[in-house]
Each structure stands twice: as structure tokens, then as C-alpha cells.
């Protein structure tokens, strides 16, 4: 019987070779993206090697492993348990730092039967050992037997339950399989005792089992079963055709098991009996499987295959020789042969993901990142996610998948300057001290070559630049370098001729540098946009002067079809009055009607001094009229000077125009409706003109209605206008006023022999207006009755109608009076008793005077309360 020598475990990553105590120690890594052997995997160099005499090599071969923290336990074929103490670990995984492994205790259990299983119960410092069909407990440090825990005989398999409620109660649950009975037993393990609490009968002997919480998955010789620890119920999953060695079950965690299923499939089964993942297609004759999330490691005698749980794809193959089993840990796996133990540790996830991106496997990189974060959160997950998203974005960018690239750049919060710097013509927009974080990614790519070789494709890249910068302009990343983003957008829009976006950019608040952007706009004759840029930066005078040069022809820029109207609108919105006054003359000289809008389109709160405007507009009569109209009709001015000035202006313009215009209608409207102009002044102005209607209106406003009608009849010679004048002048008056005006008009007609027919028509057309007795007295003796018969008939008919209506009203009034008298008589015959305590039904006050009133319901009220009694 040989003795185990000291094991040495020293960290050695990525094929580094270290020599110590006469032994070679190398740790192997595995990487998820290399299917073939690469620099991230090593040759079969052991972490530790069992040293034994040549004759005892087979007897001392390794049968099983157990590892907890820095404690490594080895069970051998010759019934020996070896304890090793590993050096301190920097990250708590299977990867030790440089240093020597200390040898702990070694215990020989008895006969040469092999040690089948080792499990640590750290809460009690127990090491459970399955040897020679019996389960015993040793102290995990001294390897001395625990005297209070006697052996459990006839055990073929066992596993510990990771149950939180049991751990809180100071005990651990354990599942054993009997070597004599077709059953599994549930034990409660304490610090000094263990006992069976439940037994679940099976139809066949278990050959493998795994435990996850309160569920046990059992493999028999031809099927897999799922058992519930609490209820003792079992459920058949599916059959298999493996021998005892190849039927195995592994706990994946979170109530999930991995089984070596039929047809070389690795089946994932939840404790509820359902499958939530697709199966793995792995090789035949898999000896064991381990879980190192997010990877599944399938062990064969000469090969270790690595699969991803995220996409069920084969990721890597590690060549081994004579492998017998493995031990899984969160950050790696130990694989052992008869004499050697190999350590395979995870490559840091960040390196894995970056390597995937570098190999253009972007979807796999993002899938791995999200999958790892869900189970093993990384401290730098957010930053890593951003970095990977940006790297993935560059991959799509160079593939011209611009939509995907933009989304990834935004998701990764990419500094916009990283994109701007890729465009040769845009680099002048960046500050000199900017250092790219993605030089390695973009170093081999040059868009300048694309510009010379394929203009059409390069144009697509320019479109992407605009889309991306617009999308990030208001984000946190965009605001950090807003000046460079806006300068780049301005240069891009200018060179592409994108007038709409260019004007939108410079027309609103922006961070463009004038020293950089002004020459660009001037070079490309974008003077209208240049004015907008000046305006957005508060240089209003420069802006308007630039636009004035366009209007005067000094600058040519077809991007604005009506630059003059834009200048007027801008001046009408300015609060700076000095600038308005500076450009007012130029605006009015060009077009008085439009130029007046710099005063008439202003907001009520932004009005300039009225008299100063009127003084300026003295030189521009048309503009003055428009402004006075604005004062009167919009601002509701009641100044006599404004109304009189407008009326006089209308008169002057009307006299200057040879044809009828709208101005005369405006003048007449003003003269009829305004109450604030000086009638005498205006009349003196029109008295000697041909504006007869206006003279008539003014005379009427002075009360000289007869004179006004004479002007219309004899000077204007428009009889119809005279009749209309009577109706217009009578608006707002009683009906008698219009009758009086028409009577005056009739008298004027009767004084002229030429107007006899007009007088007849006036009488016949208005029989209800004139009183027959008054008209007959005015008519000449030479007129016959037949001439005015129509008038007389209509007038008499109206007279009779009025008389009958008057009689009818009188009759109705007499009937109503009669009803009141009847009610009075009836009331006077009634008696009313008025006591001292009697109260008025309306005001509830007592009666202090002998007079009172009575309602129709017989209630007494004060005479003064009669108006309220009906309420």
C-alpha cells in the first residue's frame, strides 16, 4: 500500500509553466468562443499529480474530489482521503494565487475499497465519506471520525439538500440510496446526529441522483424519475438506454436538472417536470456533466466539451487523456484522471465578450452579456454593457447596417465625437485634446478611401452621421459636447445641401461656434442660414444686415424665396427698438404696405411709441394709413387726432385715385361709425371736393339732414342713394326719425319739376311711412288723385288697420279691467280676522298698521309685500 506524497497547487494561467518542489503545475483555462485549441486553452498539464510507487499506481488512483473554499479533498481507490489546503485566492474561485499548497491530513479508511463520494457539510465542519457501501462522517480538518455520528450502512449513493429552511433550523437534509432496497431515504443531519425522516419507495434501484432544494431527480437502469422530498411523491420523466456508468443527473440550480437523455441529448428538466430550454446535442458515452454558468461541461474519457446554456451551442473542446470525473464550481471546474487533476477556469466574461465582438459575433456577445447578468451580476455590468453595445455598433456601422448601429450606439451611450472623428472633413469640428476610446476598432478603417472609391456608399455614411447626431443631440452624451455636435451637423447639412435641416438647426438655440461655422456658410453661399445663425446667437444687427444684402442683390442665396417678408416679420418680433428704427426706413422704402407690418404685427406688449411711428410714417402715406387703421380697429384707439388723421388720409388718397377704390368705402364706414373724429375739420376738407356722399354723411352727423339730402339729390344726383341714406342715418333711432327724413326728401323732390316722378315713386313705394293728411297738404294742386292713388289706397288701408287694432286693444283692456273689478267685489265681501299675534306670510313680521292685503289663497300680507307674494 503506497502513501500519497505532498500535492502542490500553484496558479499558472494561459500556458505559463511553473516549477516547484520538483513538480510542474499548470492551470488550464477555457474560453467559450473557441471550439478548437487556442491560446486560451492549454495542453494536458496537471494542477497536481499523484506521486506513487510504480507498483501502486493503480491502487492509489483518484476516484472522487470535493472542494470547499481553500480545502481540497481527494478520495482514492485504496480507501484513502487526502486533505490539501490551497493558497489564498484573490477572487474566491478555483484559481489560486502564487504560493505553495499545504498538505493537510491523510486518512486511511480501512480495506482497499475505493472512496465513492465526498461531501462537505461546512456548517458542522463535517466531511461525509461514502466508502465500502457505508456513509461515515469525519472532521473536515482533522479527518477524525465524528464519534456521535455512526455509520449508515448499505448506502450506494448520497447527496446533500441545499435547503434554506433546514439550514436556519440548524440541520441539513441529505438523500441516500439504499444498496439493499429500491428506495431513497431523506435524512436530517445535525452536528451530532442524523436520522431518517422519510423514505420514498421506487420500482427500480437508483444508479444516480441529484438534489435541488426539495426535489430529487433519480436515474434508474432505464428511466429518470422526479421525487418530491416533502410529499414523497415520484413522477416518471422519460426512459433512457444508457448503462449504469453513463446514466447521470446534475443539478443546474434554481430547481433545474441536467440529465443524460436518450439519443445523446442533454435534457434540462425543471422540478415541476417541464423543460424550459432546448436540449443539448452532445457526444455519446458522456461520463459526467458539470455546470459552470452559463456553460455546461460534458466529460468523455479523452475530451471535455463545453456548451452554452444560453443558445445550446457547442463552444469549445478540451483534449484530455484518461479523464474519470469532474468537480464543478461557479468559476471553473476540476477534471481528474487516475493520477492528475486539471483546473479549468473561466476566462473573464469581459474578455470573452470583447473577443466575440472582435470576431464579429455580436449577437452572441450581447446574449452572453445579458445571460450572465441575470444569474451572476457583474459589478461593472452597465459600463461593460455600454462598451460592448458600442463595439457591436461599430461592427454594424462598417457593414452599413445603420439602423442597428444607431440603436446600439445610443444604447451604449457612445460619445458622439467617436463617430465624428471617423469622417475626415468633420475632424476640424473636434477639439484637439479629444482621445478616442475605440482606436483599436477603427484604426484599420478609413472613410477617406471610401470617399474617393465609392461616392454613393460614402453618401450613405453621411446620412447616418446626420441621423445619429440628431438622435443624440439632446441626450446627456450629446450635451457634453454640444458645440462639436452642432458644428458637425452644420457642416454636414451645408455640404449635403439639406436646407430644411440646416435652417432648423441654426434657427433655434444651438452651440455652433461662429468662428468655425460662419466661413463654412459663406463658402457655400448659405447667407440666409448665416443670418439665422447670427440671430440665434443674439447678433440681431448682423443677421438683418446679412438678409438685407440678399434682398439688395449683394448676396445670392436662393434658399429663401421671400427674404424681404422674412426681414419684416423678424423686425416685427424684435424687442430691441433701436434695431427696428435702424432698418425701418429701408423696409418702408422697399414696400410701404408690407413694411408697415413691422409696427402693425407687433404684440400688444411690444408696441413702440405711437407718435414716433406716426412722425416716421409722415413720409410714407400708404403705410401711415395702415398704421392708423391698426390703431383704431385693432388697438381701439379713441384719440380724436388718430380718427381725424385717418379720415383726412382717406380723403387725400381718394382724391388722388382716378377710379373707385376700397378706400372710399373705408372712408364712408369711418364717417358713419366713428364717434371720435373732428367733423368740422373733415367737412372743410371735403366741402370743395366731389365726395358728395361723404359731405352728406358729415352734414347728417352735424344734424343738417335737409342739407345733406339736397347734396345727394342735386349734387350727387343719385336718388336711390338718397333713400338709402335715410335708412342708414336712421339706424339706432326710432321709426319716426326715418319717417321725418323721408318726408324731408319728399319735400325736396316736390320743389323741382324734374323730380315729380321721383316724388310719386317715393310715395307709392312707402305708403305706410307717410301720413296721408300731411302729404295731401304738400302735394301741388295740379296733381290728380289717380297719380297718387296707389299711395292713398295703401295709406288709408294702414290707417284703418291701425284704428281697428287700437279698438281691439281697448276692448281687451276693458275686459281685463272688468275681471279685476269682479275679483275686488268678491274680496270685499269676505271678512278677515286680524289678531295682534298675526304674522305676514311673506316677511313673517307683525301688522302695525290697519292696511293689509290678501293673497288669492286667503293669506294676509303687508301691502308692501305684495310684490313678493308671487315668489
Protein Blocks (a to p, Z undefined) as FASTA:
>chain_A
ZZdddddddddeehiacdeehiacddddddfkbmbdcfkbccdddfbdcdddfklmmmmp
cfbdcdehjbccdddfkopacdddddddfklpabdceddddddddddfbiabdcfbdcdd
fknopacddeehiacdddfklopacfklccdehifbdcddddfklmmnopacdddddfkb
gcdddddddfkbccdfbdcddfbdcfbdcdehjaccdddfkbccdddfklopacdfbdcf
bdfklgccddebjhiacdddehhiacdddfkopafbdcddddehifbdcdddfbdcdddf
kbccdddfklopafbdcddehiabdcddfkbccdddfkbccddddddfklmmmmmmmnop
aklmmmmmmmmmmmmccfklmmmmmmmmmmmmmmmmmnopaklmmmmmmmnopafklmmm
mpmklmmmpcfklccfklmmmmmpcfklmmmmmmmlmmmmmmmmmmmmmmmmmmmklmmm
mmmmmmmmmmmmmmnopaklmmmmmmpccfbdfklmmmmmmmnopaklmmmmmmmnopam
lmmmmmmmmmnomaccfkbmblmlmmmmmmmmpmblmlmmmmmmmmmmmomklmmmmmmm
pcfklcccfklmmmmmmmmmmlmmmmmmmmmmmnopabfklmmmmmmmmmmmmmmpmbdc
fklmmmmmmmmmpckbcfklmmmmmmmmcblmlmmmmmmmnopamlmmmmmmmmnopakl
mmmmmmmmmgoiafklmmmmmmmmmmmmmmpmklmmmmmmmmmmmmmlpcfklmmmmpcf
kbcfklmmmmmmmmmmmmmmmmmmmmmmmmmmmmmmmmmmmmmmmmmmpccdddfklccf
klopacfbfbdcddfkopacdfklmmmmmZZ
